[in-house]
Amino acid sequence: MVVLVYFIGHRLHIVNSYDQDVQLVTDVTSRIAGDKAATATLTFTVSERIYGIPVTTEAITVSFETRGSAKNKNAHAKVALKNVNAAVVVKASKPKAVVKGAIANSSTVWTATPQVRAFGKKVVKDQLIQAAVTKTGKTFNGRLTNR
């Protein structure tokens, strides 16, 4: 499970070693554009590296307006996947974007289906990125968790 809390406008890069051969790499980019709507865009990416090679990379992005009549509205979500592991097929559900008050979030469900018996069982994970832009702060959190 990966859970993060951080400030919008900063980049985050974390490497967690599962063992000496496998690493989970977490990256978050976030920015608020200089456009009229001050559009906030956050991307939360988790990559699995085996022997230093990125094997599976899952990313989710949320964008929303933080200024004007559509403040903290008009959220959009998208996902991206890179999978070079032929032993498993990974698919994402249609991403959802929701805004409630000052909080915008984007979520998806990833399903990894084994193509060879040695891989094991099907894996299902939830990925979420959530952002809040208020007068007192600009923060986000994200998580990738097993079901």
Buried (B, 14 or more C-beta within 10 A) or exposed (E): EBEBEBEBEEEBEEEEEEEEEEBBBBBBBBBBEEEEBBBBBBBBBBBBBBEEEBBBBBBBBBBBBBBEEBBBEBBBBBBEEEBEBEEBEBEBBEBBBBBEEBBBBBBBBBBBEBEEEEBEEEBBBBBBBBBBBEEEEBBBBBBBEEE
